[in-house]
Amino acid sequence: MEIRINGQKADVTIDNEKTIGEVMAGMDEWLANSGHRLSGLSIDGQAADASSLEAFFSKAVDKVKEIDIFTSSLAELTSQTMLNLIGDIEEYEGLNFDEKSKFCENWKNRAQARFAAEQLPDVFELYANTFSGGSLSPAMLRSITEEWLREVEDPAGEFTRINPLLDEICSRLVDLPLDVQTGKDARAAETIGIFSGIAEKIIRIERQLIIQGLLREAGNNEKPVAQLINEFGGAVKELLEAYERRDSVLVGDLAEYEIAPKLRELYAAIENNNRE
């Protein structure tokens, strides 16, 4: 039996697999590890659809001559999902009040919603909130989605665009304890909000670079990015706890000597190991 992936003959050996379903189970693991997902399947020239998939999977291996597997990269699927979700926002905005109240439950059955629920749970929750009449407006949701879409379509470029913000937020982190001490609560809260947004964006882009195969492994004398993220996350947790207790001394020490340096170190590590 010959197996082709996107038209190219695959170097796949059938060992103990008896059915096409067993073959595809092994392929699913390989696809997941390579950052791809199954987008189509054809057996002996006959394309599978939802109604025939079970019958295809039950076929015996020795009764099949050719399997054509079609895949899409996770980045491609994510990008298309984002575009479809933006279309959902436009549809939602055009509905009347009664139609909007029924929209969310039907929306959850759409392909883009199911993909988001599985692969992008944070995105799914935001959309479910908006489509259920929650506090997040459609306009804000569109802006957030467009930002995430840029991160998927051009992660390296979007990462570079963060750089000018690093110096500003690190300076504000150094000023954070004084803001807390002098009652500048609004500025202190704004600093925490900006910092959280930048940190989350860096980690989202790091994930995209890994998914798209654009992030190299750290060198022998470098800390792995995953280790830096864990260390950074621990320091952030301490900072937020100290901030909630209004412990300005600890906030100052953590912000200046832990958070700001670790944020710069994490950014530099990702930048240095970016393949682009």
Secondary structure, DSSP 8 states (H G I E B T S, - for coil): -EEEETTEE------S--BHHHHHHHHHHHHHHTTEEEEEEEETTEE--TTTHHHHHTSBGGG-SEEEEEEEEHHHHHHHHHHHHHHHHHHHHTS-HHHHHHHHHHHTTSHHHHHHHHH-HHHHHHHHHHHTT-SS-HHHHHHHHHHHHHHHH-HHHHHHTTHHHHHHHHHHHHHHHHHHHTT-HHHHHHHHHHHHHHHHHHHHHHHHHHHTT-B----TTS--HHHHHHHHHHHHHHHHHHHHTT-HHHHHHHIIIIIHHHHHHHHHHHHHTB--
